[in-house]
Amino acid sequence: MIESLRLLAICATLTIGQAIAADAISWDTLDTNQQKILQSLETDWDNLPETRRQKLLKGLERWQAMSADERKQAKNKLKRWKTLSPEQRKKARERYSAFLALPPAERKKIRTRYQQFQKLPPEKRKALRQHWNNLSAKQKRELLKHREALRKLTPQQRRKLLNRLQH
């Protein structure tokens, strides 16, 4: 009886394995355009896990739907990502996970503020970054702790407060 059950379990496993393999996206099933774009993966494609292949195809679909300008931006972001150290990448992933854990309204606020920051002239963005980087950890914590109150201050009041914190 136990042998029969063991044999049945093995057969079921093999059948499921064959069904999964049959659903796998092989290199030969990709169209010419997909193969052209993914050509650097040709030799490894059939050895990649199915979930990885699906993610790559999903990314390819997004790529094909992008405008030329969006593709240029994506290439630049990828180039910057490749220059990051493993520790920097890890921190970026952690910050992104923390961002995704925020309520949708808070994420929207952050996106809006980021877009406003991006619209500033490069020299103004650089000055703001330098100013932030020059603050001590304690000063940064204090600013973040009181950011709601800070948003209500006039620019002159903010400068006055920052000057006090720096001294």
Stockholm file with secondary structure:
# STOCKHOLM 1.0

chainA/1-167         MIESLRLLAICATLTIGQAIAADAISWDTLDTNQQKILQSLETDWDNLPETRRQKLLKGLERWQAMSADERKQAKNKLKRWKTLSPEQRKKARERYSAFLALPPAERKKIRTRYQQFQKLPPEKRKALRQHWNNLSAKQKRELLKHREALRKLTPQQRRKLLNRLQH
#=GR chainA/1-167 SS CHHHHHHHHHHHHHHHHHHHHHHSCCGGGSCHHHHHHTGGGHHHHTTSCHHHHHHHHHHHHHHHHSCHHHHHHHHHHHHHHHHSCHHHHHHHHHHHHHHHHSCHHHHHHHHHHHHHHHHSCHHHHHHHHHHHHHSCHHHHHHHHHTHHHHHHSCHHHHHHHHHHHHC
#=GC SS_cons         CHHHHHHHHHHHHHHHHHHHHHHSCCGGGSCHHHHHHTGGGHHHHTTSCHHHHHHHHHHHHHHHHSCHHHHHHHHHHHHHHHHSCHHHHHHHHHHHHHHHHSCHHHHHHHHHHHHHHHHSCHHHHHHHHHHHHHSCHHHHHHHHHTHHHHHHSCHHHHHHHHHHHHC
//
